[in-house]
């Protein structure tokens, strides 16, 4: 059973547009929600992260919106660039702090 | 710093063969973990370790063994490879601490095919 559900599976956006990726979870004991970016042939790399006591976090063009009551969080990429083309994974850390549960990934393509 | 180093990058096994995937980190991280990445499944935790001599199971531990004799190294052993273990394997490490914004550092992966 997937602990973190991610959508869409793939996304195509024009350069300059906004990319939005959504994730949902059920376990209210999750205490930390990171997003990872992965380029082909590489390992994932931390992009941005949020804690459940914060509703929004922004770093440059990347913003996480977090809705604790709905148990949903999303990644917004403003002014999307071709260099943002990658696979994005949301994740949640379990209450013991020892396990991360990842979503199934979203393949983002930004068209010039 | 090299970060997290995984070897080999590619490996082909026959069903029933055994092998060890190597993982080493030079950041003095207490926490180390192994994930497998499969299409449509995301990353799934196989085993993890919170320090030398301490290991535990993740979501999909069957068919894999681990040990942690040093802080730096965390090898993953496939005892008797099966086609279902065909996947890309990633090792990741992090500084431990509940109060920090934990960052997993991933290696570049090992692509394993079991025929």
Interface residues (C-beta under 8 A of the other chain):
Chain A: X2 X6 X9 X31 X32 X34 X36 X41 X42 X43 X44 X45 X46 X49 X51 X89 X91 X93 X97 X98 X99 X100 X101 X102 X103 X104 X105
Chain B: X4 X31 X33 X35 X40 X41 X42 X43 X44 X45 X48 X50 X56 X58 X59 X90 X92 X96 X98 X101 X102 X103 X104 X106 X107 X108 X109
